Amino acid sequence: MSENKNNIAVLLGDPSGIGPELIVKLLDNKICNKANLVVIGEKKILEDGEKIVGKKTNLKFVENFKDINFNGENKFFLDISKGANRDYKLSEVSAESGRTVLDALELALDLAKEKKIDAINFGPMNKTSLIMGGCEYNDEHDFMQAKLEMKEFCCEFNVVDNFWTARVTSHIPLKDVAKNITRENILKPIKLLDKTLKMSGIEKPRVAVQALNPHAEFGNEEKDEIIPAIEEAKKLGIDADGPLPCDTSFITAFKNKNHDCIVGMYHDALQCGLKAFGFDRGVTVSGGLSVPVTTPAHGTAFDIAGENKANLEPTLNSFKLALTMAENKNK
């Protein structure tokens, strides 16, 4: 019976981008039968996505979660329109698009806090629109962390072919990276990656750690901070290895399959390698939250919005990962 499945909230993403059409395509995939789905958004946005794709989703519409009964049915649309019938212009940032995304995300997070949702999977969002729409945080990840009242370390993970990456520093200038490379800061993503990969089904994660300096030779951070962090991780029972030179780390860890994940010291040291090997398959995970949250790693793709050209694979991969994490979390 469908009532025994995990409940996954699926959000349409930014209505000005490719999110709605991707979610319509996702809902047509048989993988969706493995969970109870609560698609959250405005009815008009879903209908616009259906028109672009040329398919109907045949969801059962409700306006309150309490009206959902998973005994026999597993796909519902939780309509947040509240009587409105808004049109959203494609391919441009706007406060209106950002606001509806925030409303849907906030409702999903509230349901997660109430233990009514086991995981969240959302279509791509636009950070500029989110801020224009009233988001008081740098991005959706910080918003979710605050909304869920998370006090422990959280960070963004990126995943390609079940190979995971995490960053010690993220969206900061390169000139500020070195001073943030401390044993404590390095150990946080190592520990969180180990914990999250176990939730994703990897029993004994092999964690690679990148160097900061060229060839891991021209500086003191490796000796003073990175190696001590790796040794401390080993004492905690984590299978940590490194530091690996950045220029060959993805060949060693990902291509040669010597590791399951890698921790890097700064944004582009990881993103360049990850996107070169699998940009068209990538998934983003909001790590450390009390509920699994996943999304495709690409953006809203305004250049092809409305053309039914968007590649479903990253969205499909992100849904599969949300489902797996929910199943393992609830075992």
C-alpha positions, 0 to 999 in steps of 0.5 A: 500500500502506498501509505507505507512508502516515504513521503517526498515533497517535489517543488516546481522550481523557478517558474521563469526557468526550466524547473516546471517542465523538468518536474512534469517530465519527472512525474511521468517516470516510473521511479515516482511510483516508489514514493508518496509524492507531494508536489508543491506549487501554484496550479498555473505553474504546473499547467504551464509546465504541462503545456511545454512538455505536452503531457498531463500529470494527472495529480490529485489537487488539494489545498491542505496537507490534511486532505491527503490520504496515501491509502491507495493514491501516491501522487498529490498536488498541494496547491499554494495558489490561494485563488490566484492565477498568476502568469510568470514571464519566462527567462528573466529574474523577478521578485514574483518568481522568487516569492512563489519559490520561497512560499513552496520551499517554506511549506515543504520545510514546515511539513518536514519539521512536522515529520510529514515529509521524509525528503525534499526534491526541488527544481532549479531555483534562481538565487537573484530572484529568491533575494528579490522575492524576500529571501534574507539569506545568501541562498536557499541553503542558508534559508533552509538551515535557518528555517530548520533551526540547524545548529550543527555544521551544514554545507552543500554537496555536489554529486556525479555518478554517486561520487560526492564533493564537499568544500571547506570554503565556498563563495569567498574571494581566493585571497581569503581562502588560506586563512580559513584552512584550519584543522577544525574547518577541514574536519567538519566537511570530512565528518559530515561527508562520511555520515551523509554517504552512509545515509546514501547507502555507502557503508564505508566511505573512502574520503579523499582530501585535496591539498591547497597548494600546487602539487601539495608542496608550495606552502605550509597549510598541508603540513600544519592543517590538512594532514593533522585534520586527516589524521584526526579523521582516521582516529574517528574511524573515517577512511580518509586519505590525502592530501591529493594535489588538485590537478590530478585529484579527480583522476585519482579519486573519481576516474580511477575509482579510488575514493567515494568522495573528495573534500576540497579547500575552495570552490573551483578546485572542486567544481572545475573537476566535477563539471568537466567529468559530469556537468550533465549528470550532477546533483546538489545535496544540502548536507547536514539538514534534518531532512534530505534535500536534493536538486539538479546541480545546474541552474534555471537555464533561462536560455532554453526555458519553455523550449522542452529541451531541458535534460531530465537526467540530473533531475531524475538523479536528484530524485533517486538520491532523495528517495535513497536517503529517505529510505536509509534514514528511516531504516 
